[in-house]
Amino acid sequence: MRKFLEANKNRIVIVTYALLFCMFCFFSLMDLHKRTSDYAYFADKINSFIKNAHDSESEYLSSRMANYVTAVAQKKNFAQLLKSGDSEGLKKAADPIFEDFGKRYVPVISVLIYDGTGKLRYHMIHPSMHHDATGLTPNVPKEVFKTKNYTYGYETNVVPLYFCTALPVRDSLSNVVGTIEVGVDLSFFHYNLKWFFKDVKTAIVLDGKLLGNGSDYAFDSGEYVYDYYRKLKANDTKFFNLFIDRINFKQTKNNVEIGDRYYLVSTSQILSNNLGHEVGKYLVAYDLTELRRRHWDYFYVWLLFFAITASVMLFINMVGFRKYERIIMEQSKMLAQRSKQCALGEMLGHIGHQWRQPLYNLSLIVQNIGLQNQFGKLDDALLEKQITQANQNIQYMSNIIDDWRSLLMSGSSRAVIELQESVERAIAMVAPVMEQSRITIENRITSPVHTMGFVNDLVQLTINVLLNARDQLSMVDGERVILICCREEADSLVTVTFQDNGGGIQNQLLKRIFEPYVTTKDKADGTGLGLYLCHQIVENLDQGKVWAENRSFELQGKEHYGACICLQFAKIKSEEL
């Protein structure tokens, strides 16, 4: 596989970049498509808001006028006046309605009252609006007589288009004896929509043409706020006149470009009359220039990012491939060298610790010989005894050097190694350190177990695990124990466990504890290489495997909890030795 990758490196790089480019094109187009579809989503949301605002305002205005006019009609007894045909009395009773609506901030442009036969008995239309009372058609009152309920919608009776609310006039027996039709100028809705959508432009299309504001009649409401929004409506009409011929009314949404600006124009809002028939449409336009530019800016950023990334990756692959390969090899060598240095430093520390007592004994022997000679008590027997004691200490120190030196000499070929002897030897080498730290080691490996590996691998592994446990146990108050056990598994596997009662390893470090430079101690106190070396050693064993876990165990009737380093390898059967 490695030879294949080396031989086809250039082809792999080319294919990788081709796939990267295809993925870029696919995701960028998908992103652009999604962002473009946001236009439609945005339009639908705006149309929904406008429809809800318009419908709620229409319903609220109609119910408000119906309640007020019905109350006035009952109070002024419009039913009796209509039955008696008293036009003068009806006029006197109805005239205040027109003025009263203006005080209530409702721009009423007409009030029409019909009797039960459909004859116009009273009409009030603003003087600035030219009209012919005989030409007014009572289509809406007929519908009110049928349903006997108030109705509202857009009508074309008085002016080209206005909002009409028609309600029944009832007598004391609840019989409908007439109708009242109230017309409202369209600027009322333009005024209300501007509260919700300040940047939205609206216009009304009637019979395929824009309905001009003020072109058919000049109505002065006497209220500045309505005159102001009537001017806004006129400005919006001028805006739509720039591109009305480019709008396709069969589509609910149109994209229109005017100069360097982009607008989304909706034609989905339908205006219906009191009978539910379409009489016109609301045109709604909103400026999406910034949104469109931002979408394309995202695309250009994607393209620039891809070009820069591809160039950098191409440079790294084609020019720096070998260089980074050498860097990785050098880092591996540096890691191995540092591991050896750390191991050598720890070895020297343990040698120094184990030499302190023999050196102290040698010092006492020398001092004792000098004192005995000074007092004239040094004879041959005493000198021989002191020399013997000195030789014993020197031999002990020599054995320590031999043990640690053999530990570093792992050999160049694999051989049969034995678990029990290796563990006992490792325990003996670190015994002084463990005694100083008040740590008790319980070794329950009582039978020999053989496997294949390098000389002293199991000794070094055991020392690393014990010293690592020592560092953790040094922070524990009370009893400090390490339990070493061994059990045979299926398929000739052996599992060795090193269990301590140090409280365990943090969960976030448990799976990474064998990685280099990962340590549970402070950075100043630990290198993070002890258990990493254990992992490297285990790879030399047959089917070697090592892992860590936290669990409890029982020792001498007491329950303990801490970390457990588990070692597993394949043993050599006795008949194969």
Summary of the structure (lengths in Angstrom):
residues: 577
radius of gyration: 49.8
end to end distance: 36.4
largest distance: 160.2
contacts: 1680
relative contact order: 0.06
helix: 53%
strand: 22%
